[in-house]
């Protein structure tokens, strides 16, 4: 079993309030959930009205599938007109192994 985790830091330049950012973020996370079999949550910067960080998790046995799916999610976020992608990171975990593999597109676990 492999757990792939995508962490994405976002900027909402047009958000005029915390409520506005939350509305935009809720729409983004709903679109991700509708398009992919993943779990999504806001994981940091909840109190900042123009920034947000989401975590996306996917459980699989295929590292290449996980990398491909998380790359497609990242590409979709980058094309969203309401949000700018500031940074992203991908980590792979094998439960019971105790170690995480950080990936930037190379060295995807098998």
Secondary structure, DSSP 4 states (H G I P E B T S, - for coil): -EEEEEEEEEE-TT--SHHHHHHHHHHHHHHHHHHSS-EEEEEE-TT-SSEEEEEEEEEES-HHHHHHHHHHHHHHHHH-TT-EEEEEEEEEE-TTT--EEEESSSS---
